[in-house]
Amino acid sequence: MLLFALVLCLATPILASDARELSWSELAPAPIAYENPFEALTTEQTDGLRRLVRLKDGVEAGDAGAMNEVAVLRAELESSGLDVDKLLARRVEIMELRRAALVGVNQALIGETVRIPGFVVPLEFRDLKAVEFLLVPTAGACIHTPPPPANQIVHVRYPQGIEVKTLYDAVWVNGEIAAENSVQAVNYVDGTAPVEASYAIQPTLVEPYR
């Protein structure tokens, strides 16, 4: 029994040292190059397309005024040589690509035992310790500043809990990283707001950053 306990004590630092130390930039997927036809448009053409998009709700609701304005705008844009339908479809595709860049995960990391530093945004306390929190790359993110992209946020459940003295105290989180998209309610002074995370870690260890 004594020998077993000694083996466990010796194994812990070895396992911690074997964890892959991550930088936050590694969490983002590799960028995807794509053609952006909007870069070649004039300011007038870009503004006209924006007005078309803004008028979409009115057209769908049967607003005669919006429908007439769309027809005029479309005619003007097409007379300048633009394929309006193709551009609007491409706009949706580019929006999806940009969202993927903010939400997508680095598949090469999934299932790895990692060690990553960050700051704690508490979600749940037990006995004055945070047992569930978001790990973020900058102090005060989600609370004092807009939240980072979803793939720059890690959802952590840590039943042992960790004391959170201030939002400016950094920690190390060790554990297996998983792709787990979730939306967490973060408490503000004037209410709560949803924050999306693309990763999760069930940590083996959370310790102060040194």
WOQUIMO-V431040 format. One line per field, one symbol per residue. phi: phi as a letter, one per 20 degrees, with the letter a starting at -180 (. if undefined). A space follows every 50 residues. Layout:
# WOQUIMO-V431040
phi->???
This chain:
# WOQUIMO-V431040
phi->.ffffffffffgffffffffeddffffffffdfbedfffeefffffffff fgffegffffenfffffffffffgfffffeneefffffffgffffffffg fedfdeffefnfecccerdedfdbdblmcfdbbdecfcfnfmddcgffgg edcdecdcgfncfdebfdeecdddreecebfbcdededfdqcbfcececb cefebcbgfc
